[in-house]
Amino acid sequence: MRMTIASFALLLAIGLVAAEDRKDTTKTDLKDPNAFLPIALDEAMAIERFSSLADKRASSEKVKEIARKLEKDAKAYREELTEVARDRKVGFLTGLREGNQATYVRLATLTGEKFDDEYLKAVSSTLTTFDRHVTDQEKSEVKSISKFVKERGKAINTYAENVRGMMRKDRPSDEKRKDK
């Protein structure tokens, strides 16, 4: 019995240490341009991929319309950031990170109004985070990042606000609820 309790305590301690180590590795100073670039690339790619699904799966024309615009702009953001990362020799993933990949897979299983709702939530969250990360780079000493922030920062913020507004109103599912 003592051996079982001791083994359990040891496993628990190892698990807590491992969890603490994992937590420390995820803390990243996103004001550092080399840390910012891979994260920003993932966010731009996620928005682009989520939006490409919306054209096929959304039920609302308004959702499809904003998705087309977002897809086009997110592709441009991704291309610009990829060039900056390559120039700075910063490594980055060419696929989505785990959380965004899971969201993409979930969205790919949905259609219609359910897709609209989940797409708007996912894009709103990603745009808000992307906007915050871009804002953190406003005083970047890296000329190419500073240029990206000046040229693209306001548009990213505007998209985030527009999507949040769409989540609150002007969706077909809301109109149907009013009719009942």
C-alpha positions in Angstrom: 0.0 0.0 0.0 2.8 2.4 0.9 4.6 1.5 -2.3 1.4 2.4 -4.3 1.0 5.7 -2.6 4.7 6.5 -3.0 4.5 5.6 -6.7 1.3 7.7 -7.2 3.0 10.7 -5.4 6.1 10.4 -7.6 4.0 10.2 -10.8 2.0 13.2 -9.6 5.2 15.2 -8.9 6.6 14.3 -12.3 3.3 15.4 -14.0 3.3 18.7 -12.2 6.9 19.4 -13.1 6.2 18.4 -16.8 3.2 20.7 -16.8 5.1 23.6 -15.4 7.9 23.1 -18.0 5.3 23.1 -20.8 3.8 26.3 -19.4 7.2 28.0 -19.4 7.9 27.2 -23.0 4.6 28.7 -24.2 5.4 32.1 -22.5 6.7 34.1 -25.4 7.6 37.8 -25.6 5.6 38.8 -28.7 7.3 42.2 -28.7 10.3 40.3 -30.0 9.9 40.3 -33.8 11.4 36.8 -34.1 8.7 35.4 -31.7 6.0 37.5 -33.3 6.5 36.4 -36.9 5.7 32.6 -36.6 2.6 33.4 -34.4 1.4 36.2 -36.8 1.9 33.9 -39.8 -0.2 31.2 -38.2 -3.0 33.7 -37.4 -3.0 35.0 -41.0 -3.0 31.5 -42.4 -5.8 30.4 -40.1 -7.9 33.4 -41.2 -7.2 32.6 -44.8 -8.1 28.9 -44.4 -11.2 29.5 -42.3 -12.4 32.0 -44.8 -11.8 29.7 -47.8 -14.2 27.2 -46.1 -16.9 29.9 -45.7 -17.4 30.4 -49.4 -18.4 26.8 -49.7 -20.2 26.2 -46.4 -21.8 29.4 -45.2 -25.5 30.0 -45.6 -25.4 33.8 -45.3 -24.3 36.0 -48.3 -23.0 38.5 -45.8 -20.8 35.9 -44.2 -19.6 34.7 -47.6 -18.9 38.3 -48.6 -16.7 39.2 -45.6 -15.0 35.7 -45.9 -14.0 36.4 -49.5 -12.5 39.8 -48.5 -10.8 38.3 -45.4 -9.3 35.4 -47.5 -7.8 37.7 -50.0 -6.4 40.1 -47.4 -5.2 37.3 -45.1 -3.3 35.8 -48.0 -1.6 39.1 -48.7 -0.7 39.4 -44.9 0.7 35.8 -44.9 2.8 36.5 -48.0 4.2 39.7 -46.6 5.0 38.1 -43.2 6.5 35.1 -44.9 8.9 37.3 -46.8 9.9 39.2 -43.7 10.4 35.9 -41.8 12.6 34.5 -44.6 14.6 37.7 -44.7 15.2 37.5 -41.0 15.8 33.8 -41.2 13.1 33.0 -38.7 11.6 29.5 -38.8 7.9 29.1 -39.1 5.3 26.3 -39.7 3.8 26.0 -43.2 0.7 24.4 -41.7 -1.6 25.5 -38.9 -0.6 25.2 -35.3 -2.5 22.7 -33.2 -5.3 25.0 -31.9 -6.0 26.5 -35.3 -5.8 23.2 -37.0 -8.4 21.8 -34.6 -10.7 24.7 -35.3 -10.3 24.3 -39.1 -11.2 20.6 -38.8 -14.3 21.4 -36.7 -15.4 24.1 -39.2 -14.9 21.6 -42.1 -17.6 19.4 -40.6 -20.2 22.1 -40.4 -22.5 23.8 -42.9 -25.2 26.4 -43.0 -26.1 28.5 -40.0 -24.1 26.5 -37.6 -21.1 27.0 -39.8 -21.8 30.8 -40.0 -21.9 31.1 -36.2 -18.8 29.0 -35.6 -16.9 30.7 -38.4 -17.6 34.1 -37.1 -16.6 33.1 -33.6 -13.3 31.5 -34.8 -12.4 34.4 -37.1 -13.3 37.0 -34.5 -11.1 35.3 -31.9 -8.2 34.9 -34.4 -8.5 38.5 -35.7 -8.6 39.9 -32.2 -5.5 38.0 -31.2 -3.8 39.0 -34.5 -4.7 42.6 -33.9 -3.2 42.5 -30.4 0.0 40.9 -31.7 0.3 43.4 -34.5 -0.3 46.3 -32.0 2.5 44.9 -29.9 4.8 45.5 -32.8 4.0 49.2 -33.3 7.4 50.3 -32.0 9.3 47.6 -33.7 12.8 48.5 -34.8 12.5 46.0 -37.7 11.7 48.2 -40.6 9.7 45.6 -42.5 7.6 44.7 -39.5 7.0 48.4 -38.7 5.9 48.9 -42.3 3.5 45.9 -42.0 2.0 47.3 -38.8 1.5 50.8 -40.4 0.0 49.5 -43.6 -2.1 46.6 -42.3 -2.8 47.2 -38.6 -5.8 49.4 -39.0 -7.4 47.0 -41.6 -7.0 44.0 -39.2 -8.6 46.0 -36.4 -11.5 47.0 -38.6 -12.1 43.4 -39.7 -12.1 42.3 -36.1 -14.7 45.0 -35.2 -16.8 44.2 -38.3 -16.9 40.4 -37.5 -17.8 41.1 -33.9 -20.6 43.3 -35.1 -21.8 40.5 -37.4 -21.9 38.1 -34.5 -24.4 40.4 -32.7 -26.7 41.2 -35.6 -27.6 40.9 -39.3 -27.4 37.2 -39.5 -30.2 35.0 -41.0 -30.4 32.9 -37.8 -31.2 36.1 -35.8 -34.0 37.0 -38.2 -35.6 33.6 -37.9 -35.5 33.9 -34.1 -37.3 37.2 -34.3 -40.1 35.7 -36.5 -40.9 33.0 -34.0 
